[in-house]
C-alpha cells in the first residue's frame, strides 16, 4: 500500500481496506502516548468512508478536554513521529506524520464534543450510511483531483460547498437518530 502525498499536490485512489488497519495502528500509538489526555480518537476523512476515493493520507481526530493538555506533550509526540504544525484552523491543532515533502497522516486535535468534533464524526458516519451521497462526493473529488493535481488549496476550496451541504444533512440525520 502506498501511503502519503507530496505536500500541496492532489491525487485520489480507490478505497483501500489497509487504510483502516493503518489508522487503527496509529490510534493505538496515540492512545499509548496521550493516555487520559485524549477523551476519544477516531479515524475520519475520506479514507474512513467505504467505497469512495481518497487522497492516500490518513486523517485522525483526537478529542481533548483542554488544548493545554496535549500541547504539553508536543515533545513526546514529536519523538514518536507526530510533528506539530500549529493551529491550521481556529479551535484546532494539527500534527502530521511523514517527511518534509510527503505527508502520510493528518492528526486533527479538537475539543471533544465541539462542533468540529461532531462535524468530523457526523460526516464520516453519514457518508458511510448514504452511498449515493458518498458517490457524488467521490466523483467531485476525482474531477477536482484531475483538474488541480498541483493545487491542493483550490481542490479543497472547490469541495467546500458540497461539504457544507453534507454537513447540514449529516447534522439533521444525527439529530433524528
DRENNU-100612 format. One record per residue (C-alpha): residue in one letter; x, y, z. Coordinates in Angstrom, 3 decimals, decimal comma. Last residue first. Example, Ala and Ser with C-alpha at 12.3 -4.5 7.8 and 13.67 -1.06 7.14 Angstrom:
REM DRENNU-100612
+------+----------+----------+----------+
: type :        u :        v :        w :
+------+----------+----------+----------+
:    s :   13,670 :   -1,060 :    7,140 :
:    a :   12,300 :   -4,500 :    7,800 :
+------+----------+----------+----------+
***
This chain:
REM DRENNU-100612
+------+----------+----------+----------+
: type :        u :        v :        w :
+------+----------+----------+----------+
:    x :  -31,007 :    9,064 :   15,149 :
:    x :  -33,043 :   12,140 :   14,164 :
:    x :  -30,364 :   14,570 :   15,430 :
:    x :  -27,711 :   12,574 :   13,574 :
:    x :  -29,627 :   12,902 :   10,280 :
:    x :  -30,033 :   16,672 :   10,742 :
:    x :  -26,302 :   17,027 :   11,438 :
:    x :  -25,395 :   14,798 :    8,484 :
:    x :  -27,674 :   16,764 :    6,157 :
:    x :  -26,050 :   20,035 :    7,248 :
:    x :  -22,562 :   18,506 :    6,997 :
:    x :  -23,328 :   17,170 :    3,512 :
:    x :  -24,383 :   20,606 :    2,268 :
:    x :  -21,260 :   22,224 :    3,770 :
:    x :  -19,093 :   19,507 :    2,178 :
:    x :  -20,708 :   20,184 :   -1,197 :
:    x :  -19,832 :   23,870 :   -0,960 :
:    x :  -16,318 :   23,212 :    0,405 :
:    x :  -15,163 :   20,897 :   -2,365 :
:    x :  -13,996 :   23,809 :   -4,546 :
:    x :  -11,898 :   25,240 :   -1,706 :
:    x :  -10,120 :   21,948 :   -1,077 :
:    x :   -9,099 :   21,466 :   -4,713 :
:    x :   -8,147 :   25,159 :   -4,916 :
:    x :   -5,864 :   24,801 :   -1,874 :
:    x :   -4,478 :   21,465 :   -3,069 :
:    x :   -3,117 :   22,982 :   -6,264 :
:    x :   -0,745 :   20,631 :   -8,078 :
:    x :   -3,239 :   17,994 :   -9,252 :
:    x :   -5,941 :   20,624 :   -9,856 :
:    x :   -8,207 :   19,450 :  -12,707 :
:    x :   -7,722 :   15,696 :  -12,254 :
:    x :   -8,033 :   15,986 :   -8,460 :
:    x :  -11,135 :   18,159 :   -8,936 :
:    x :  -12,872 :   15,510 :  -11,030 :
:    x :  -11,953 :   12,680 :   -8,666 :
:    x :  -13,090 :   14,659 :   -5,605 :
:    x :  -16,384 :   15,534 :   -7,283 :
:    x :  -16,957 :   11,881 :   -8,163 :
:    x :  -16,238 :   10,821 :   -4,568 :
:    x :  -18,698 :   13,359 :   -3,154 :
:    x :  -21,409 :   12,129 :   -5,512 :
:    x :  -20,528 :    8,554 :   -4,544 :
:    x :  -20,845 :    9,324 :   -0,836 :
:    x :  -24,215 :   10,962 :   -1,467 :
:    x :  -25,449 :    7,848 :   -3,246 :
:    x :  -23,933 :    5,585 :   -0,569 :
:    x :  -25,703 :    7,108 :    2,414 :
:    x :  -24,728 :    5,169 :    5,568 :
:    x :  -20,927 :    5,518 :    5,266 :
:    x :  -21,496 :    9,100 :    4,136 :
:    x :  -23,474 :    9,888 :    7,287 :
:    x :  -20,975 :    8,216 :    9,625 :
:    x :  -17,968 :   10,067 :    8,220 :
:    x :  -19,780 :   13,403 :    8,026 :
:    x :  -21,159 :   13,045 :   11,555 :
:    x :  -17,803 :   12,160 :   13,108 :
:    x :  -15,857 :   15,060 :   11,597 :
:    x :  -18,697 :   17,548 :   12,081 :
:    x :  -19,223 :   16,473 :   15,699 :
:    x :  -15,579 :   17,063 :   16,600 :
:    x :  -15,558 :   20,472 :   14,867 :
:    x :  -18,833 :   21,461 :   16,571 :
:    x :  -17,305 :   20,590 :   19,938 :
:    x :  -17,930 :   17,280 :   21,741 :
:    x :  -14,220 :   16,694 :   22,383 :
:    x :  -12,199 :   19,871 :   21,850 :
:    x :  -10,162 :   19,470 :   18,696 :
:    x :   -6,879 :   17,899 :   17,619 :
:    x :   -6,560 :   16,983 :   13,948 :
:    x :   -3,902 :   14,370 :   13,179 :
:    x :   -3,008 :   14,417 :    9,483 :
:    x :   -1,156 :   11,326 :    8,303 :
:    x :    1,103 :   10,304 :    5,392 :
:    x :    2,578 :   13,667 :    4,425 :
:    x :    5,432 :   13,911 :    1,933 :
:    x :    7,986 :   16,715 :    1,472 :
:    x :    9,308 :   17,341 :    4,987 :
:    x :    8,877 :   13,712 :    5,995 :
:    x :    5,804 :   11,871 :    7,150 :
:    x :    3,405 :   12,360 :   10,002 :
:    x :    1,405 :   15,490 :   10,744 :
:    x :    0,021 :   17,255 :   13,810 :
:    x :   -2,681 :   19,909 :   13,538 :
:    x :   -4,331 :   21,994 :   16,223 :
:    x :   -7,968 :   23,086 :   16,106 :
:    x :  -10,000 :   25,945 :   17,586 :
:    x :   -9,403 :   28,180 :   14,558 :
:    x :   -7,875 :   26,429 :   11,528 :
:    x :   -4,294 :   25,297 :   10,941 :
:    x :   -3,332 :   25,932 :   14,578 :
:    x :    0,159 :   24,596 :   14,857 :
:    x :    2,137 :   22,153 :   12,724 :
:    x :    3,313 :   19,779 :   15,485 :
:    x :    5,112 :   16,750 :   14,072 :
:    x :    3,906 :   13,330 :   15,202 :
:    x :    6,851 :   10,964 :   14,660 :
:    x :    7,192 :    9,457 :   18,130 :
:    x :    9,784 :   11,958 :   19,387 :
:    x :    7,412 :   14,651 :   18,039 :
:    x :    4,594 :   13,346 :   20,228 :
:    x :    6,850 :   13,315 :   23,281 :
:    x :    7,974 :   16,891 :   22,586 :
:    x :    4,392 :   18,064 :   21,931 :
:    x :    3,025 :   16,553 :   25,157 :
:    x :    2,343 :   19,874 :   26,918 :
:    x :    0,326 :   20,882 :   23,843 :
:    x :   -1,950 :   17,915 :   24,554 :
:    x :   -3,003 :   19,096 :   27,993 :
:    x :   -3,076 :   22,784 :   27,041 :
:    x :   -5,719 :   22,025 :   24,385 :
:    x :   -8,291 :   21,214 :   27,068 :
:    x :  -10,905 :   18,440 :   27,141 :
:    x :   -9,383 :   16,547 :   24,213 :
:    x :  -10,793 :   14,867 :   21,100 :
:    x :   -8,193 :   13,486 :   18,715 :
:    x :   -9,255 :   13,329 :   15,073 :
:    x :   -7,473 :   11,110 :   12,575 :
:    x :   -6,944 :   11,607 :    8,859 :
:    x :   -4,889 :    9,027 :    6,937 :
:    x :   -3,396 :   10,374 :    3,713 :
:    x :   -3,803 :    8,396 :    0,481 :
:    x :   -6,112 :   11,059 :   -1,010 :
:    x :   -9,469 :    9,405 :   -1,167 :
:    x :  -11,830 :    7,535 :   -3,461 :
:    x :  -15,109 :    6,242 :   -2,163 :
:    x :  -16,265 :    2,713 :   -1,341 :
:    x :  -16,037 :    2,850 :    2,445 :
:    x :  -15,500 :    6,177 :    4,184 :
:    x :  -12,603 :    6,191 :    6,649 :
:    x :  -10,015 :    7,115 :    3,993 :
:    x :  -12,283 :   10,052 :    3,125 :
:    x :  -11,869 :   11,769 :    6,453 :
:    x :  -12,069 :   10,290 :    9,920 :
:    x :  -10,387 :    7,618 :   12,061 :
:    x :  -11,328 :    8,371 :   15,683 :
:    x :   -9,597 :    9,188 :   18,980 :
:    x :  -11,564 :    9,806 :   22,181 :
:    x :  -11,114 :   11,609 :   25,511 :
:    x :   -7,424 :   12,017 :   24,750 :
:    x :   -5,411 :   13,412 :   27,672 :
:    x :   -6,258 :   10,206 :   29,543 :
:    x :   -3,383 :    8,351 :   27,869 :
:    x :   -1,746 :   10,517 :   25,207 :
:    x :    1,222 :    8,365 :   24,227 :
:    x :   -0,493 :    4,968 :   24,457 :
:    x :   -3,696 :    6,266 :   22,912 :
:    x :   -1,658 :    7,830 :   20,067 :
:    x :    0,023 :    4,506 :   19,275 :
:    x :   -3,325 :    2,694 :   19,317 :
:    x :   -4,804 :    5,360 :   17,016 :
:    x :   -1,866 :    4,943 :   14,629 :
:    x :   -2,385 :    1,177 :   14,472 :
:    x :   -6,130 :    1,711 :   13,949 :
:    x :   -5,458 :    4,150 :   11,100 :
:    x :   -3,059 :    1,727 :    9,402 :
:    x :   -5,626 :   -1,075 :    9,571 :
:    x :   -8,355 :    1,254 :    8,283 :
:    x :   -6,163 :    2,392 :    5,383 :
:    x :   -5,477 :   -1,260 :    4,569 :
:    x :   -9,055 :   -1,545 :    3,295 :
:    x :   -8,121 :    0,619 :    0,286 :
:    x :  -10,744 :    2,903 :   -1,231 :
:    x :   -9,938 :    3,893 :   -4,816 :
:    x :   -7,177 :    6,499 :   -5,178 :
:    x :   -7,061 :   10,276 :   -5,182 :
:    x :   -4,229 :   12,565 :   -6,158 :
:    x :   -3,646 :   16,144 :   -5,065 :
:    x :   -0,398 :   18,013 :   -4,503 :
:    x :    0,465 :   20,702 :   -1,969 :
:    x :    2,756 :   18,485 :    0,098 :
:    x :    3,822 :   15,309 :   -1,681 :
:    x :    1,320 :   12,601 :   -0,920 :
:    x :    1,231 :    9,696 :    1,502 :
:    x :    0,595 :    5,983 :    1,692 :
:    x :    1,299 :    3,417 :   -0,982 :
:    x :    0,000 :    0,000 :    0,000 :
+------+----------+----------+----------+
***
